[in-house]
């Protein structure tokens, strides 16, 4: 019996990778956001040095934004809702290649590269991974997560009480030390996204994932181009 158990455990360990998460280069079920939402505005931060690493990120070869077709269909509903209220979407990030996430992790582990400290003013860089601010596997890589805010139809700023990728409690959706206007603006975005079928997270007011995302165990790695 003991020998059988040992052989079973060895076999299970050997075959476990067959049941692990999948890495895929297949982009056939993805579409660019602008093909459906023609009034969205883009500020793709990882295509530029304007992000916490201070450098352009691997896998971003163009300032474009893609989502799975299911997520984009839901996002279009949110955009319609917000448009009726006088707003349109500003997209910071959507689908993110796995190579970009690997770039983030490599930057965290590089001791002599502080990046842009304004994005993590009260934290040590080493705490970003351990504290859950940056993950070695991101929902963005599954293709149904988007980082966004709202702007007015004329393109003017809407005050959310904090900027994108600010690693701070200020970024928590329910942060209380905000003005009434800032709370209201966050609530407008959140309500539209939840009603369209997305869910948020507790640490970032701008981050939403489709509840019924089609690729829960698949991480994509094709370039944004």
Secondary structure, DSSP 8 states (H G I E B T S, - for coil): -HHHHHHHHHHHHHHGGGGS-EEE---TTEEEGGGT-TT-EE--GGGSS-STTSS--TTB-SS--EEEHHHHHHHHHHHHHHHHTTEEEEEEE-S--HHHHHHHHHHHT-TT----GGGSTTS-TTHHHHTTSS-SS-GGGGT-EEEEEEEETTS-----SS-TT--SGGGSTT-SSS-HHHHHHHHHHHHHHHHTTEEE-SS-TTEEEETT-S-TTEEE---B-
